[in-house]
């Protein structure tokens, strides 16, 4: 098994992390993202952030979806931190 052959690139992985978390992907796509996360630290970090966001949203709003504004606020603050970290 070589993770490089059927791998997603970073932009695809980052765009689909929420789908991946929700288990809404087809098996082939799911494997692609999993393979990418297995060797890409940058995307794995984003995955961890999204997992955390999802956990926060679930805890504060279950079983309803979080209002889009709340999610945006969380994601924006996390993105700000991430940009500072990268810089
Ligand atoms: Zn990546």
PDB file of the backbone (N, CA, C, O) and the ligand in Angstrom, with CONECT records:
HET     ZN  A 101       1
ATOM      1  N   UNK A   1       0.830  -1.206   0.000  1.00  0.00           N
ATOM      2  CA  UNK A   1       0.000   0.000   0.000  1.00  0.00           C
ATOM      3  C   UNK A   1       0.864   1.254   0.000  1.00  0.00           C
ATOM      4  O   UNK A   1       1.639   1.476   0.930  1.00  0.00           O
ATOM      5  N   UNK A   2       0.737   2.051  -1.010  1.00  0.00           N
ATOM      6  CA  UNK A   2       1.463   3.314  -1.039  1.00  0.00           C
ATOM      7  C   UNK A   2       0.485   4.479  -0.946  1.00  0.00           C
ATOM      8  O   UNK A   2      -0.388   4.623  -1.802  1.00  0.00           O
ATOM      9  N   UNK A   3       0.620   5.295   0.064  1.00  0.00           N
ATOM     10  CA  UNK A   3      -0.310   6.412   0.250  1.00  0.00           C
ATOM     11  C   UNK A   3      -0.165   7.476  -0.821  1.00  0.00           C
ATOM     12  O   UNK A   3      -1.042   8.329  -0.951  1.00  0.00           O
ATOM     13  N   UNK A   4       0.915   7.452  -1.592  1.00  0.00           N
ATOM     14  CA  UNK A   4       1.155   8.521  -2.547  1.00  0.00           C
ATOM     15  C   UNK A   4       0.360   8.362  -3.833  1.00  0.00           C
ATOM     16  O   UNK A   4       0.091   9.348  -4.519  1.00  0.00           O
ATOM     17  N   UNK A   5      -0.017   7.139  -4.168  1.00  0.00           N
ATOM     18  CA  UNK A   5      -0.653   6.900  -5.457  1.00  0.00           C
ATOM     19  C   UNK A   5      -2.063   7.477  -5.503  1.00  0.00           C
ATOM     20  O   UNK A   5      -2.422   8.188  -6.442  1.00  0.00           O
ATOM     21  N   UNK A   6      -2.847   7.170  -4.496  1.00  0.00           N
ATOM     22  CA  UNK A   6      -4.250   7.571  -4.517  1.00  0.00           C
ATOM     23  C   UNK A   6      -4.510   8.641  -3.462  1.00  0.00           C
ATOM     24  O   UNK A   6      -5.433   8.532  -2.655  1.00  0.00           O
ATOM     25  N   UNK A   7      -3.681   9.668  -3.487  1.00  0.00           N
ATOM     26  CA  UNK A   7      -3.681  10.646  -2.414  1.00  0.00           C
ATOM     27  C   UNK A   7      -4.421  11.918  -2.836  1.00  0.00           C
ATOM     28  O   UNK A   7      -4.448  12.273  -4.015  1.00  0.00           O
ATOM     29  N   UNK A   8      -5.013  12.588  -1.864  1.00  0.00           N
ATOM     30  CA  UNK A   8      -5.580  13.902  -2.129  1.00  0.00           C
ATOM     31  C   UNK A   8      -4.479  14.947  -1.979  1.00  0.00           C
ATOM     32  O   UNK A   8      -3.489  14.711  -1.286  1.00  0.00           O
ATOM     33  N   UNK A   9      -4.647  16.109  -2.629  1.00  0.00           N
ATOM     34  CA  UNK A   9      -3.704  17.183  -2.343  1.00  0.00           C
ATOM     35  C   UNK A   9      -4.243  18.028  -1.185  1.00  0.00           C
ATOM     36  O   UNK A   9      -5.358  17.816  -0.709  1.00  0.00           O
ATOM     37  N   UNK A  10      -3.425  18.990  -0.745  1.00  0.00           N
ATOM     38  CA  UNK A  10      -3.776  19.745   0.456  1.00  0.00           C
ATOM     39  C   UNK A  10      -5.094  20.502   0.292  1.00  0.00           C
ATOM     40  O   UNK A  10      -5.918  20.509   1.207  1.00  0.00           O
ATOM     41  N   UNK A  11      -5.302  21.139  -0.863  1.00  0.00           N
ATOM     42  CA  UNK A  11      -6.510  21.943  -1.007  1.00  0.00           C
ATOM     43  C   UNK A  11      -7.743  21.054  -0.953  1.00  0.00           C
ATOM     44  O   UNK A  11      -8.749  21.423  -0.348  1.00  0.00           O
ATOM     45  N   UNK A  12      -7.672  19.900  -1.574  1.00  0.00           N
ATOM     46  CA  UNK A  12      -8.820  18.993  -1.508  1.00  0.00           C
ATOM     47  C   UNK A  12      -9.033  18.516  -0.075  1.00  0.00           C
ATOM     48  O   UNK A  12     -10.161  18.498   0.418  1.00  0.00           O
ATOM     49  N   UNK A  13      -7.956  18.133   0.586  1.00  0.00           N
ATOM     50  CA  UNK A  13      -8.076  17.639   1.955  1.00  0.00           C
ATOM     51  C   UNK A  13      -8.692  18.697   2.865  1.00  0.00           C
ATOM     52  O   UNK A  13      -9.582  18.400   3.661  1.00  0.00           O
ATOM     53  N   UNK A  14      -8.208  19.942   2.741  1.00  0.00           N
ATOM     54  CA  UNK A  14      -8.691  21.008   3.614  1.00  0.00           C
ATOM     55  C   UNK A  14     -10.147  21.352   3.319  1.00  0.00           C
ATOM     56  O   UNK A  14     -10.917  21.665   4.227  1.00  0.00           O
ATOM     57  N   UNK A  15     -10.509  21.291   2.056  1.00  0.00           N
ATOM     58  CA  UNK A  15     -11.891  21.608   1.696  1.00  0.00           C
ATOM     59  C   UNK A  15     -12.871  20.541   2.175  1.00  0.00           C
ATOM     60  O   UNK A  15     -14.052  20.815   2.388  1.00  0.00           O
ATOM     61  N   UNK A  16     -12.372  19.345   2.338  1.00  0.00           N
ATOM     62  CA  UNK A  16     -13.289  18.241   2.595  1.00  0.00           C
ATOM     63  C   UNK A  16     -13.199  17.690   4.004  1.00  0.00           C
ATOM     64  O   UNK A  16     -13.791  16.658   4.321  1.00  0.00           O
ATOM     65  N   UNK A  17     -12.447  18.394   4.850  1.00  0.00           N
ATOM     66  CA  UNK A  17     -12.261  17.906   6.216  1.00  0.00           C
ATOM     67  C   UNK A  17     -13.596  17.745   6.950  1.00  0.00           C
ATOM     68  O   UNK A  17     -13.802  16.778   7.682  1.00  0.00           O
ATOM     69  N   UNK A  18     -14.492  18.705   6.742  1.00  0.00           N
ATOM     70  CA  UNK A  18     -15.776  18.609   7.449  1.00  0.00           C
ATOM     71  C   UNK A  18     -16.602  17.425   6.951  1.00  0.00           C
ATOM     72  O   UNK A  18     -17.239  16.716   7.731  1.00  0.00           O
ATOM     73  N   UNK A  19     -16.575  17.234   5.650  1.00  0.00           N
ATOM     74  CA  UNK A  19     -17.241  16.053   5.088  1.00  0.00           C
ATOM     75  C   UNK A  19     -16.649  14.775   5.684  1.00  0.00           C
ATOM     76  O   UNK A  19     -17.352  13.834   6.055  1.00  0.00           O
ATOM     77  N   UNK A  20     -15.336  14.796   5.754  1.00  0.00           N
ATOM     78  CA  UNK A  20     -14.621  13.636   6.293  1.00  0.00           C
ATOM     79  C   UNK A  20     -15.045  13.372   7.744  1.00  0.00           C
ATOM     80  O   UNK A  20     -15.317  12.235   8.128  1.00  0.00           O
ATOM     81  N   UNK A  21     -15.093  14.437   8.532  1.00  0.00           N
ATOM     82  CA  UNK A  21     -15.498  14.328   9.927  1.00  0.00           C
ATOM     83  C   UNK A  21     -16.929  13.827  10.057  1.00  0.00           C
ATOM     84  O   UNK A  21     -17.259  13.057  10.960  1.00  0.00           O
ATOM     85  N   UNK A  22     -17.764  14.279   9.142  1.00  0.00           N
ATOM     86  CA  UNK A  22     -19.176  13.906   9.206  1.00  0.00           C
ATOM     87  C   UNK A  22     -19.435  12.502   8.673  1.00  0.00           C
ATOM     88  O   UNK A  22     -20.540  11.973   8.800  1.00  0.00           O
ATOM     89  N   UNK A  23     -18.408  11.902   8.074  1.00  0.00           N
ATOM     90  CA  UNK A  23     -18.593  10.574   7.503  1.00  0.00           C
ATOM     91  C   UNK A  23     -19.517  10.580   6.314  1.00  0.00           C
ATOM     92  O   UNK A  23     -20.214   9.600   6.052  1.00  0.00           O
ATOM     93  N   UNK A  24     -19.524  11.702   5.579  1.00  0.00           N
ATOM     94  CA  UNK A  24     -20.434  11.846   4.442  1.00  0.00           C
ATOM     95  C   UNK A  24     -19.777  11.503   3.118  1.00  0.00           C
ATOM     96  O   UNK A  24     -20.376  11.687   2.058  1.00  0.00           O
ATOM     97  N   UNK A  25     -18.549  11.007   3.172  1.00  0.00           N
ATOM     98  CA  UNK A  25     -17.829  10.751   1.920  1.00  0.00           C
ATOM     99  C   UNK A  25     -18.031   9.325   1.455  1.00  0.00           C
ATOM    100  O   UNK A  25     -18.348   8.423   2.231  1.00  0.00           O
ATOM    101  N   UNK A  26     -17.834   9.157   0.156  1.00  0.00           N
ATOM    102  CA  UNK A  26     -17.769   7.800  -0.366  1.00  0.00           C
ATOM    103  C   UNK A  26     -16.462   7.173   0.097  1.00  0.00           C
ATOM    104  O   UNK A  26     -15.490   7.866   0.399  1.00  0.00           O
ATOM    105  N   UNK A  27     -16.465   5.846   0.145  1.00  0.00           N
ATOM    106  CA  UNK A  27     -15.318   5.135   0.723  1.00  0.00           C
ATOM    107  C   UNK A  27     -14.002   5.523   0.050  1.00  0.00           C
ATOM    108  O   UNK A  27     -13.000   5.732   0.734  1.00  0.00           O
ATOM    109  N   UNK A  28     -13.991   5.622  -1.260  1.00  0.00           N
ATOM    110  CA  UNK A  28     -12.762   5.956  -1.976  1.00  0.00           C
ATOM    111  C   UNK A  28     -12.222   7.328  -1.598  1.00  0.00           C
ATOM    112  O   UNK A  28     -11.021   7.500  -1.393  1.00  0.00           O
ATOM    113  N   UNK A  29     -13.131   8.310  -1.507  1.00  0.00           N
ATOM    114  CA  UNK A  29     -12.724   9.659  -1.125  1.00  0.00           C
ATOM    115  C   UNK A  29     -12.250   9.692   0.319  1.00  0.00           C
ATOM    116  O   UNK A  29     -11.267  10.351   0.654  1.00  0.00           O
ATOM    117  N   UNK A  30     -12.961   8.975   1.157  1.00  0.00           N
ATOM    118  CA  UNK A  30     -12.596   8.911   2.569  1.00  0.00           C
ATOM    119  C   UNK A  30     -11.170   8.382   2.727  1.00  0.00           C
ATOM    120  O   UNK A  30     -10.389   8.904   3.522  1.00  0.00           O
ATOM    121  N   UNK A  31     -10.846   7.348   1.965  1.00  0.00           N
ATOM    122  CA  UNK A  31      -9.501   6.767   2.018  1.00  0.00           C
ATOM    123  C   UNK A  31      -8.447   7.758   1.538  1.00  0.00           C
ATOM    124  O   UNK A  31      -7.344   7.825   2.080  1.00  0.00           O
ATOM    125  N   UNK A  32      -8.810   8.526   0.508  1.00  0.00           N
ATOM    126  CA  UNK A  32      -7.876   9.523  -0.019  1.00  0.00           C
ATOM    127  C   UNK A  32      -7.523  10.555   1.054  1.00  0.00           C
ATOM    128  O   UNK A  32      -6.353  10.875   1.264  1.00  0.00           O
ATOM    129  N   UNK A  33      -8.548  11.064   1.723  1.00  0.00           N
ATOM    130  CA  UNK A  33      -8.311  12.075   2.754  1.00  0.00           C
ATOM    131  C   UNK A  33      -7.547  11.456   3.930  1.00  0.00           C
ATOM    132  O   UNK A  33      -6.625  12.065   4.473  1.00  0.00           O
ATOM    133  N   UNK A  34      -7.938  10.257   4.307  1.00  0.00           N
ATOM    134  CA  UNK A  34      -7.251   9.582   5.408  1.00  0.00           C
ATOM    135  C   UNK A  34      -5.778   9.391   5.077  1.00  0.00           C
ATOM    136  O   UNK A  34      -4.912   9.595   5.928  1.00  0.00           O
ATOM    137  N   UNK A  35      -5.496   8.995   3.830  1.00  0.00           N
ATOM    138  CA  UNK A  35      -4.111   8.791   3.408  1.00  0.00           C
ATOM    139  C   UNK A  35      -3.345  10.105   3.456  1.00  0.00           C
ATOM    140  O   UNK A  35      -2.178  10.140   3.848  1.00  0.00           O
ATOM    141  N   UNK A  36      -4.006  11.178   3.057  1.00  0.00           N
ATOM    142  CA  UNK A  36      -3.333  12.476   3.067  1.00  0.00           C
ATOM    143  C   UNK A  36      -3.041  12.919   4.502  1.00  0.00           C
ATOM    144  O   UNK A  36      -1.935  13.363   4.809  1.00  0.00           O
ATOM    145  N   UNK A  37      -4.027  12.797   5.365  1.00  0.00           N
ATOM    146  CA  UNK A  37      -3.845  13.209   6.761  1.00  0.00           C
ATOM    147  C   UNK A  37      -2.739  12.396   7.437  1.00  0.00           C
ATOM    148  O   UNK A  37      -2.079  12.870   8.363  1.00  0.00           O
ATOM    149  N   UNK A  38      -2.551  11.175   6.961  1.00  0.00           N
ATOM    150  CA  UNK A  38      -1.565  10.292   7.589  1.00  0.00           C
ATOM    151  C   UNK A  38      -0.141  10.806   7.411  1.00  0.00           C
ATOM    152  O   UNK A  38       0.743  10.479   8.203  1.00  0.00           O
ATOM    153  N   UNK A  39       0.086  11.616   6.365  1.00  0.00           N
ATOM    154  CA  UNK A  39       1.468  12.062   6.140  1.00  0.00           C
ATOM    155  C   UNK A  39       1.603  13.569   5.994  1.00  0.00           C
ATOM    156  O   UNK A  39       2.704  14.057   5.739  1.00  0.00           O
ATOM    157  N   UNK A  40       0.521  14.322   6.148  1.00  0.00           N
ATOM    158  CA  UNK A  40       0.615  15.780   5.986  1.00  0.00           C
ATOM    159  C   UNK A  40       0.289  16.455   7.320  1.00  0.00           C
ATOM    160  O   UNK A  40      -0.870  16.523   7.729  1.00  0.00           O
ATOM    161  N   UNK A  41       1.317  16.946   7.979  1.00  0.00           N
ATOM    162  CA  UNK A  41       1.147  17.537   9.306  1.00  0.00           C
ATOM    163  C   UNK A  41       0.269  18.780   9.255  1.00  0.00           C
ATOM    164  O   UNK A  41      -0.508  19.039  10.175  1.00  0.00           O
ATOM    165  N   UNK A  42       0.395  19.545   8.180  1.00  0.00           N
ATOM    166  CA  UNK A  42      -0.366  20.788   8.052  1.00  0.00           C
ATOM    167  C   UNK A  42      -1.868  20.503   8.003  1.00  0.00           C
ATOM    168  O   UNK A  42      -2.651  21.159   8.689  1.00  0.00           O
ATOM    169  N   UNK A  43      -2.255  19.548   7.210  1.00  0.00           N
ATOM    170  CA  UNK A  43      -3.672  19.212   7.096  1.00  0.00           C
ATOM    171  C   UNK A  43      -4.166  18.499   8.354  1.00  0.00           C
ATOM    172  O   UNK A  43      -5.321  18.652   8.750  1.00  0.00           O
ATOM    173  N   UNK A  44      -3.305  17.740   8.958  1.00  0.00           N
ATOM    174  CA  UNK A  44      -3.692  17.062  10.190  1.00  0.00           C
ATOM    175  C   UNK A  44      -3.996  18.088  11.281  1.00  0.00           C
ATOM    176  O   UNK A  44      -4.894  17.892  12.099  1.00  0.00           O
ATOM    177  N   UNK A  45      -3.241  19.172  11.280  1.00  0.00           N
ATOM    178  CA  UNK A  45      -3.484  20.243  12.249  1.00  0.00           C
ATOM    179  C   UNK A  45      -4.850  20.872  11.999  1.00  0.00           C
ATOM    180  O   UNK A  45      -5.600  21.140  12.938  1.00  0.00           O
ATOM    181  N   UNK A  46      -5.167  21.106  10.728  1.00  0.00           N
ATOM    182  CA  UNK A  46      -6.477  21.649  10.385  1.00  0.00           C
ATOM    183  C   UNK A  46      -7.585  20.667  10.787  1.00  0.00           C
ATOM    184  O   UNK A  46      -8.645  21.064  11.272  1.00  0.00           O
ATOM    185  N   UNK A  47      -7.318  19.421  10.577  1.00  0.00           N
ATOM    186  CA  UNK A  47      -8.281  18.387  10.956  1.00  0.00           C
ATOM    187  C   UNK A  47      -8.535  18.420  12.460  1.00  0.00           C
ATOM    188  O   UNK A  47      -9.675  18.304  12.909  1.00  0.00           O
ATOM    189  N   UNK A  48      -7.463  18.578  13.230  1.00  0.00           N
ATOM    190  CA  UNK A  48      -7.608  18.673  14.686  1.00  0.00           C
ATOM    191  C   UNK A  48      -8.438  19.894  15.079  1.00  0.00           C
ATOM    192  O   UNK A  48      -9.285  19.821  15.969  1.00  0.00           O
ATOM    193  N   UNK A  49      -8.182  21.018  14.405  1.00  0.00           N
ATOM    194  CA  UNK A  49      -8.946  22.239  14.685  1.00  0.00           C
ATOM    195  C   UNK A  49     -10.418  22.019  14.384  1.00  0.00           C
ATOM    196  O   UNK A  49     -11.289  22.379  15.176  1.00  0.00           O
ATOM    197  N   UNK A  50     -10.682  21.425  13.235  1.00  0.00           N
ATOM    198  CA  UNK A  50     -12.077  21.193  12.851  1.00  0.00           C
ATOM    199  C   UNK A  50     -12.766  20.214  13.796  1.00  0.00           C
ATOM    200  O   UNK A  50     -13.949  20.353  14.105  1.00  0.00           O
ATOM    201  N   UNK A  51     -12.009  19.233  14.245  1.00  0.00           N
ATOM    202  CA  UNK A  51     -12.560  18.297  15.225  1.00  0.00           C
ATOM    203  C   UNK A  51     -12.944  19.032  16.492  1.00  0.00           C
ATOM    204  O   UNK A  51     -13.985  18.765  17.093  1.00  0.00           O
ATOM    205  N   UNK A  52     -12.083  19.968  16.892  1.00  0.00           N
ATOM    206  CA  UNK A  52     -12.329  20.746  18.101  1.00  0.00           C
ATOM    207  C   UNK A  52     -13.550  21.645  17.923  1.00  0.00           C
ATOM    208  O   UNK A  52     -14.406  21.723  18.804  1.00  0.00           O
ATOM    209  N   UNK A  53     -13.623  22.322  16.781  1.00  0.00           N
ATOM    210  CA  UNK A  53     -14.780  23.172  16.486  1.00  0.00           C
ATOM    211  C   UNK A  53     -16.054  22.354  16.540  1.00  0.00           C
ATOM    212  O   UNK A  53     -17.048  22.761  17.142  1.00  0.00           O
ATOM    213  N   UNK A  54     -16.010  21.212  15.913  1.00  0.00           N
ATOM    214  CA  UNK A  54     -17.175  20.340  15.870  1.00  0.00           C
ATOM    215  C   UNK A  54     -17.592  19.916  17.281  1.00  0.00           C
ATOM    216  O   UNK A  54     -18.778  19.861  17.608  1.00  0.00           O
ATOM    217  N   UNK A  55     -16.588  19.621  18.101  1.00  0.00           N
ATOM    218  CA  UNK A  55     -16.871  19.237  19.484  1.00  0.00           C
ATOM    219  C   UNK A  55     -17.511  20.377  20.260  1.00  0.00           C
ATOM    220  O   UNK A  55     -18.462  20.168  21.014  1.00  0.00           O
ATOM    221  N   UNK A  56     -16.984  21.588  20.074  1.00  0.00           N
ATOM    222  CA  UNK A  56     -17.537  22.758  20.748  1.00  0.00           C
ATOM    223  C   UNK A  56     -18.965  23.012  20.320  1.00  0.00           C
ATOM    224  O   UNK A  56     -19.845  23.258  21.146  1.00  0.00           O
ATOM    225  N   UNK A  57     -19.185  22.949  19.009  1.00  0.00           N
ATOM    226  CA  UNK A  57     -20.513  23.200  18.470  1.00  0.00           C
ATOM    227  C   UNK A  57     -21.496  22.158  18.988  1.00  0.00           C
ATOM    228  O   UNK A  57     -22.625  22.475  19.362  1.00  0.00           O
ATOM    229  N   UNK A  58     -21.051  20.936  19.001  1.00  0.00           N
ATOM    230  CA  UNK A  58     -21.913  19.849  19.447  1.00  0.00           C
ATOM    231  C   UNK A  58     -22.297  20.033  20.911  1.00  0.00           C
ATOM    232  O   UNK A  58     -23.451  19.838  21.294  1.00  0.00           O
ATOM    233  N   UNK A  59     -21.315  20.410  21.720  1.00  0.00           N
ATOM    234  CA  UNK A  59     -21.556  20.552  23.146  1.00  0.00           C
ATOM    235  C   UNK A  59     -22.514  21.702  23.444  1.00  0.00           C
ATOM    236  O   UNK A  59     -23.400  21.581  24.290  1.00  0.00           O
ATOM    237  N   UNK A  60     -22.327  22.834  22.732  1.00  0.00           N
ATOM    238  CA  UNK A  60     -23.124  24.005  23.075  1.00  0.00           C
ATOM    239  C   UNK A  60     -24.489  24.024  22.408  1.00  0.00           C
ATOM    240  O   UNK A  60     -25.400  24.700  22.886  1.00  0.00           O
ATOM    241  N   UNK A  61     -24.644  23.296  21.312  1.00  0.00           N
ATOM    242  CA  UNK A  61     -25.870  23.442  20.530  1.00  0.00           C
ATOM    243  C   UNK A  61     -26.589  22.126  20.223  1.00  0.00           C
ATOM    244  O   UNK A  61     -27.607  22.141  19.531  1.00  0.00           O
ATOM    245  N   UNK A  62     -26.105  21.023  20.702  1.00  0.00           N
ATOM    246  CA  UNK A  62     -26.711  19.745  20.338  1.00  0.00           C
ATOM    247  C   UNK A  62     -28.191  19.737  20.683  1.00  0.00           C
ATOM    248  O   UNK A  62     -28.574  20.326  21.694  1.00  0.00           O
ATOM    249  N   UNK A  63     -29.038  19.096  19.886  1.00  0.00           N
ATOM    250  CA  UNK A  63     -28.685  18.452  18.609  1.00  0.00           C
ATOM    251  C   UNK A  63     -28.861  19.385  17.424  1.00  0.00           C
ATOM    252  O   UNK A  63     -28.800  18.941  16.277  1.00  0.00           O
ATOM    253  N   UNK A  64     -29.078  20.664  17.676  1.00  0.00           N
ATOM    254  CA  UNK A  64     -29.253  21.611  16.573  1.00  0.00           C
ATOM    255  C   UNK A  64     -27.915  21.948  15.935  1.00  0.00           C
ATOM    256  O   UNK A  64     -26.869  21.830  16.573  1.00  0.00           O
ATOM    257  N   UNK A  65     -27.949  22.365  14.687  1.00  0.00           N
ATOM    258  CA  UNK A  65     -26.759  22.904  14.033  1.00  0.00           C
ATOM    259  C   UNK A  65     -26.423  24.253  14.665  1.00  0.00           C
ATOM    260  O   UNK A  65     -27.312  24.997  15.081  1.00  0.00           O
ATOM    261  N   UNK A  66     -25.136  24.554  14.730  1.00  0.00           N
ATOM    262  CA  UNK A  66     -24.757  25.882  15.204  1.00  0.00           C
ATOM    263  C   UNK A  66     -25.199  26.927  14.191  1.00  0.00           C
ATOM    264  O   UNK A  66     -25.187  26.673  12.987  1.00  0.00           O
ATOM    265  N   UNK A  67     -25.588  28.098  14.675  1.00  0.00           N
ATOM    266  CA  UNK A  67     -25.874  29.174  13.722  1.00  0.00           C
ATOM    267  C   UNK A  67     -24.626  29.445  12.898  1.00  0.00           C
ATOM    268  O   UNK A  67     -23.522  29.441  13.442  1.00  0.00           O
ATOM    269  N   UNK A  68     -24.772  29.679  11.608  1.00  0.00           N
ATOM    270  CA  UNK A  68     -23.600  29.898  10.743  1.00  0.00           C
ATOM    271  C   UNK A  68     -22.685  30.995  11.278  1.00  0.00           C
ATOM    272  O   UNK A  68     -21.465  30.921  11.131  1.00  0.00           O
ATOM    273  N   UNK A  69     -23.274  32.003  11.892  1.00  0.00           N
ATOM    274  CA  UNK A  69     -22.477  33.120  12.416  1.00  0.00           C
ATOM    275  C   UNK A  69     -21.534  32.655  13.516  1.00  0.00           C
ATOM    276  O   UNK A  69     -20.380  33.077  13.577  1.00  0.00           O
ATOM    277  N   UNK A  70     -22.038  31.777  14.387  1.00  0.00           N
ATOM    278  CA  UNK A  70     -21.208  31.265  15.472  1.00  0.00           C
ATOM    279  C   UNK A  70     -20.034  30.477  14.910  1.00  0.00           C
ATOM    280  O   UNK A  70     -18.891  30.644  15.336  1.00  0.00           O
ATOM    281  N   UNK A  71     -20.335  29.622  13.951  1.00  0.00           N
ATOM    282  CA  UNK A  71     -19.273  28.810  13.367  1.00  0.00           C
ATOM    283  C   UNK A  71     -18.241  29.706  12.698  1.00  0.00           C
ATOM    284  O   UNK A  71     -17.037  29.474  12.805  1.00  0.00           O
ATOM    285  N   UNK A  72     -18.725  30.725  12.012  1.00  0.00           N
ATOM    286  CA  UNK A  72     -17.825  31.656  11.333  1.00  0.00           C
ATOM    287  C   UNK A  72     -16.914  32.344  12.341  1.00  0.00           C
ATOM    288  O   UNK A  72     -15.714  32.497  12.109  1.00  0.00           O
ATOM    289  N   UNK A  73     -17.499  32.755  13.462  1.00  0.00           N
ATOM    290  CA  UNK A  73     -16.708  33.419  14.491  1.00  0.00           C
ATOM    291  C   UNK A  73     -15.614  32.505  15.017  1.00  0.00           C
ATOM    292  O   UNK A  73     -14.470  32.927  15.185  1.00  0.00           O
ATOM    293  N   UNK A  74     -15.963  31.268  15.274  1.00  0.00           N
ATOM    294  CA  UNK A  74     -14.975  30.308  15.782  1.00  0.00           C
ATOM    295  C   UNK A  74     -13.885  30.078  14.741  1.00  0.00           C
ATOM    296  O   UNK A  74     -12.693  30.123  15.047  1.00  0.00           O
ATOM    297  N   UNK A  75     -14.313  29.831  13.513  1.00  0.00           N
ATOM    298  CA  UNK A  75     -13.341  29.549  12.452  1.00  0.00           C
ATOM    299  C   UNK A  75     -12.442  30.755  12.222  1.00  0.00           C
ATOM    300  O   UNK A  75     -11.239  30.602  12.007  1.00  0.00           O
ATOM    301  N   UNK A  76     -13.018  31.955  12.267  1.00  0.00           N
ATOM    302  CA  UNK A  76     -12.210  33.168  12.060  1.00  0.00           C
ATOM    303  C   UNK A  76     -11.164  33.318  13.142  1.00  0.00           C
ATOM    304  O   UNK A  76     -10.012  33.639  12.846  1.00  0.00           O
ATOM    305  N   UNK A  77     -11.535  33.096  14.378  1.00  0.00           N
ATOM    306  CA  UNK A  77     -10.565  33.251  15.456  1.00  0.00           C
ATOM    307  C   UNK A  77      -9.474  32.190  15.357  1.00  0.00           C
ATOM    308  O   UNK A  77      -8.304  32.468  15.622  1.00  0.00           O
ATOM    309  N   UNK A  78      -9.856  30.989  14.978  1.00  0.00           N
ATOM    310  CA  UNK A  78      -8.861  29.929  14.805  1.00  0.00           C
ATOM    311  C   UNK A  78      -7.937  30.239  13.633  1.00  0.00           C
ATOM    312  O   UNK A  78      -6.732  29.998  13.699  1.00  0.00           O
ATOM    313  N   UNK A  79      -8.508  30.771  12.569  1.00  0.00           N
ATOM    314  CA  UNK A  79      -7.704  31.117  11.394  1.00  0.00           C
ATOM    315  C   UNK A  79      -6.700  32.201  11.745  1.00  0.00           C
ATOM    316  O   UNK A  79      -5.551  32.152  11.306  1.00  0.00           O
ATOM    317  N   UNK A  80      -7.125  33.177  12.531  1.00  0.00           N
ATOM    318  CA  UNK A  80      -6.218  34.241  12.960  1.00  0.00           C
ATOM    319  C   UNK A  80      -5.045  33.667  13.723  1.00  0.00           C
ATOM    320  O   UNK A  80      -3.897  34.038  13.480  1.00  0.00           O
ATOM    321  N   UNK A  81      -5.325  32.779  14.628  1.00  0.00           N
ATOM    322  CA  UNK A  81      -4.266  32.125  15.402  1.00  0.00           C
ATOM    323  C   UNK A  81      -3.331  31.367  14.474  1.00  0.00           C
ATOM    324  O   UNK A  81      -2.109  31.407  14.620  1.00  0.00           O
ATOM    325  N   UNK A  82      -3.940  30.671  13.510  1.00  0.00           N
ATOM    326  CA  UNK A  82      -3.144  29.854  12.599  1.00  0.00           C
ATOM    327  C   UNK A  82      -2.213  30.718  11.761  1.00  0.00           C
ATOM    328  O   UNK A  82      -1.057  30.358  11.539  1.00  0.00           O
ATOM    329  N   UNK A  83      -2.717  31.859  11.295  1.00  0.00           N
ATOM    330  CA  UNK A  83      -1.896  32.754  10.472  1.00  0.00           C
ATOM    331  C   UNK A  83      -0.716  33.276  11.300  1.00  0.00           C
ATOM    332  O   UNK A  83       0.418  33.312  10.823  1.00  0.00           O
ATOM    333  N   UNK A  84      -0.989  33.669  12.510  1.00  0.00           N
ATOM    334  CA  UNK A  84       0.092  34.143  13.378  1.00  0.00           C
ATOM    335  C   UNK A  84       1.132  33.050  13.595  1.00  0.00           C
ATOM    336  O   UNK A  84       2.338  33.296  13.566  1.00  0.00           O
ATOM    337  N   UNK A  85       0.633  31.841  13.811  1.00  0.00           N
ATOM    338  CA  UNK A  85       1.522  30.707  14.064  1.00  0.00           C
ATOM    339  C   UNK A  85       2.417  30.459  12.858  1.00  0.00           C
ATOM    340  O   UNK A  85       3.623  30.252  13.001  1.00  0.00           O
ATOM    341  N   UNK A  86       1.822  30.480  11.676  1.00  0.00           N
ATOM    342  CA  UNK A  86       2.569  30.231  10.444  1.00  0.00           C
ATOM    343  C   UNK A  86       3.588  31.333  10.211  1.00  0.00           C
ATOM    344  O   UNK A  86       4.726  31.081   9.813  1.00  0.00           O
ATOM    345  N   UNK A  87       3.160  32.543  10.466  1.00  0.00           N
ATOM    346  CA  UNK A  87       4.038  33.696  10.270  1.00  0.00           C
ATOM    347  C   UNK A  87       5.120  33.733  11.328  1.00  0.00           C
ATOM    348  O   UNK A  87       5.956  34.636  11.325  1.00  0.00           O
TER     349      UNK A  87
HETATM  350 ZN    ZN A 101      -1.973  18.496   3.213  1.00  0.00          ZN
END
